[in-house]
Amino acid sequence: MRLTKKDMISTIGQCFGILMAYYDIRQQYDYLQATFDILRDQNTSLLDTIKEIDKLYASADAEGWDSFSDIEKRFDKLLDTLPDDIWII
């Protein structure tokens, strides 16, 4: 088959349009995936911090909340590292 110059340019334009749409979707997917990875990592570290706070709270409660103990100092330090929006929940 023989295409005219106009038909070839039109077909090439359609191919480039499809290719650009594919790259755009791929870029948006990669960006969304990276955002989810960041959020998942932040939530995981936050949950680990909360679990550590729970353990330290139980230890400090068992010892009687001595204000000079290392457990209470670590407990206070971990409480200070929590973001402010955690306290809303």
C-alpha positions as CSV (number, residue, x, y, z in Angstrom):
1,M,0.0,0.0,0.0
2,R,1.1,3.4,-0.7
3,L,0.3,6.3,1.6
4,T,0.4,10.0,0.7
5,K,2.6,12.3,2.6
6,K,-0.4,13.8,4.3
7,D,-1.6,10.3,5.4
8,M,1.9,9.3,6.7
9,I,2.2,12.5,8.7
10,S,-1.3,12.0,10.2
11,T,-0.4,8.4,11.1
12,I,2.9,9.4,12.7
13,G,1.1,12.1,14.6
14,Q,-1.4,9.6,16.0
15,C,1.4,7.3,17.0
16,F,3.3,10.0,18.8
17,G,0.0,11.1,20.5
18,I,-0.5,7.5,21.8
19,L,3.1,7.3,22.9
20,M,2.9,10.6,24.7
21,A,-0.3,9.6,26.4
22,Y,1.3,6.3,27.5
23,Y,4.4,8.1,28.9
24,D,2.1,10.6,30.7
25,I,0.1,7.8,32.3
26,R,3.3,6.0,33.2
27,Q,4.7,9.1,34.8
28,Q,1.6,9.7,36.8
29,Y,1.6,6.1,38.0
30,D,5.2,6.3,39.1
31,Y,4.5,9.5,40.9
32,L,1.5,8.0,42.7
33,Q,3.5,4.9,43.6
34,A,6.3,7.0,45.0
35,T,3.8,9.0,47.0
36,F,2.2,5.8,48.5
37,D,5.7,4.4,49.3
38,I,6.5,7.6,51.2
39,L,3.2,7.6,53.1
40,R,3.6,3.9,53.9
41,D,7.1,4.5,55.2
42,Q,6.0,7.4,57.3
43,N,3.1,5.4,58.7
44,T,5.3,2.4,59.5
45,S,7.8,4.5,61.3
46,L,5.0,6.3,63.2
47,L,3.4,3.0,64.2
48,D,6.8,1.7,65.4
49,T,7.2,4.8,67.5
50,I,3.8,4.4,69.0
51,K,4.5,0.7,69.8
52,E,7.8,1.8,71.5
53,I,5.9,4.4,73.5
54,D,3.4,1.7,74.6
55,K,6.3,-0.5,75.8
56,L,8.0,2.3,77.6
57,Y,4.7,3.3,79.2
58,A,4.1,-0.2,80.5
59,S,7.7,-0.4,81.9
60,A,7.4,3.0,83.5
61,D,4.1,2.1,85.0
62,A,5.5,-1.1,86.4
63,E,8.5,0.8,88.0
64,G,6.2,3.6,89.5
65,W,7.1,6.6,87.2
66,D,10.4,7.6,88.7
67,S,11.1,11.0,87.0
68,F,14.9,10.3,87.0
69,S,14.7,6.9,85.3
70,D,16.1,6.3,81.8
71,I,12.7,4.7,80.8
72,E,10.8,7.9,81.5
73,K,13.4,10.1,79.8
74,R,13.2,7.9,76.6
75,F,9.4,7.9,77.0
76,D,9.3,11.8,77.1
77,K,11.8,12.0,74.2
78,L,9.5,9.7,72.0
79,L,6.5,11.8,72.9
80,D,8.3,14.9,71.8
81,T,9.0,13.3,68.4
82,L,5.4,12.7,67.6
83,P,3.8,15.2,65.1
84,D,1.2,17.5,66.4
85,D,-1.6,16.1,64.3
86,I,-1.4,12.7,66.1
87,W,-2.8,14.3,69.2
88,I,-6.0,15.2,67.4
89,I,-6.9,11.6,67.0
